[in-house]
Amino acid sequence: MSRGFDRLLRQAAALRETGDHHGARFVLDPDPFRLHRVVWCGAAAPELRLGDDPRFVALACRILGRPRVMQLIQQAHFKLPGDGVSFSWHQDASNRRYGTDLWTDGSGEGSFVQMALAIDPTPSGTGPLAVIPGSHRLGFVADPLTGALPPGAFDPSQAVELHLDPGDLVVFGPFLVHGSRANRSTQPRRLFLQGYALPGANRRVYPGCGLGVERRVAPREP
């Protein structure tokens, strides 16, 4: 997977602007060059074509309680040393367009699960993923149009950084408040994200996968 991220970085450096390439969308700043993320990254890096990997799909189906799910997210997130990339506090439900006509919550719990796999170690200083424990119990509190969280909705002093080793997987729902600071270390901090929704929840068109790609739990051998 690390080789796949290296491949994406080389492709992004050649593009030098945000755009679609080999079915993936590269989100970057050209000058100075900063690669934020690659959306539907497996289209441009065969090492990352893991959307139907049973280790991910079975977990998503178990959490969402269905034998089939729709994959909406497959992203490579980059934080290279000194690039300044950070993510403010947010709920993923905002990115799914929760609270608008583009999303229907059939489960009452968000109808979506996100998985973040560490490619590199994420000690303090690398800009590790940070979460507000228990914030998922708030439900959806962000502004449906801007994604902004209301003042006082949570206490940022309670944030917990997730110090991961390569291969560690973090799984969370769309209401969890999370974010990350910039990478101040000399090492990269890269995350591989996959996100799955209940069938019928999404009506937004996503780069690379449209309304989503159906994934099913593989039948057991007799």
Secondary structure, DSSP 4 states (H G I P E B T S, - for coil): -HHHHHHHHHHHHHH-SSEEETTEEEEEEETTEEEEEEETGGGT-GGG--TT-HHHHHHHHHHHTSSEEEEEEEEEE---TT----EEEE-HHHHTTTTSTTB--SSSS-SEEEEEEESS---TTS---EE-TTGGGG-S-S-TTT-PPPTTSS-GGG-EE----TT-EEEE-TT--EEE----SSS---EEEEEEE-TTSB-S-BTTTBT-EEEEPPPPP-
